[in-house]
Amino acid sequence: MPLAAQQAGYLVNTYGPAPTLESSGGPQPGTAVLYRSNFLGSVIPASQATQNSDGSLALPGGGNANGQVNSASATNNAAGFQGIAFGGGGYFEATLKFDGWQSQTSTNSTSSGWPSFWAMSIEHLLGNGTAQWPGQAAGYEHFIEVDFMEYYIAYPQKTTDIYNGSIHDWYGVWKQTCASSGFCDVMNEPWPTHLMSTPANTDFSAYHSYGLLWVPATASTDGYVQYYFDGEPVGNPITWAQFTNESPASTPANQNFGILDLQHLVLSLGTGPNFPMTVGAVSVWQKSAADNMVQQ
């Protein structure tokens, strides 16, 4: 059990660790069931996610760029999905190896994706109105994205030993409220607070673990997330006061990211064609599975 999970009281392993590709069915004990991404119109070909003989998962890059596989997939059942989306807090961790800066050149573009482990609320991914912000015009959504690890090779710093860890508090009507960016975006700022530093000369082509601890807010305590690399905290905690769907005009800045506590995260892993990635393990530890959304 990761120390960060233990210290937070997240003692129940609700997902993982063995990454397992599935085309049907639902969560299985001891496994991280992953589906080829098909949310929001994406279709991932079989060649973009394959099971290795040692049990790891190979993501050669392509398809839906940073999200070839998810912990849930869209279906025609009453819930609209199968798999699992995580609510109520937890410790999330993936063990990954990938081609990073090693042997790369400035001509290798990240435009088609890069090594990524991240999550988005199923309330948005289902596209059925469950991300609607109460009291707002039809189509005015409010939803969360949590980037546990994104490895860009094109940062202005041009340094090896960093990766991106961001939270995006998205809101608005698509291409209307903030037309230039699709949805309006509140992100953990200022630059470069979302860059996570790793030990000097980290070899990303060897396995490393990328973790994130999510502790929801209460009426008397702030919520927060903390990033982890190989079990050690990196970066600073991102905090918020308890959020209860206040209107956009009356939402104070200290409640940014608090929508996370009201939603459920679908995990995603993916990469771009220049940066093949291998998934060795994916795990989630929680107090219980009671706040998760699960469909067989």
Order of alpha helices (4+ residues) and beta strands (2+ residues): alpha-beta-beta-beta-beta-beta-beta-beta-beta-beta-beta-alpha-beta-beta-beta-beta-beta-beta-beta-beta-beta-beta
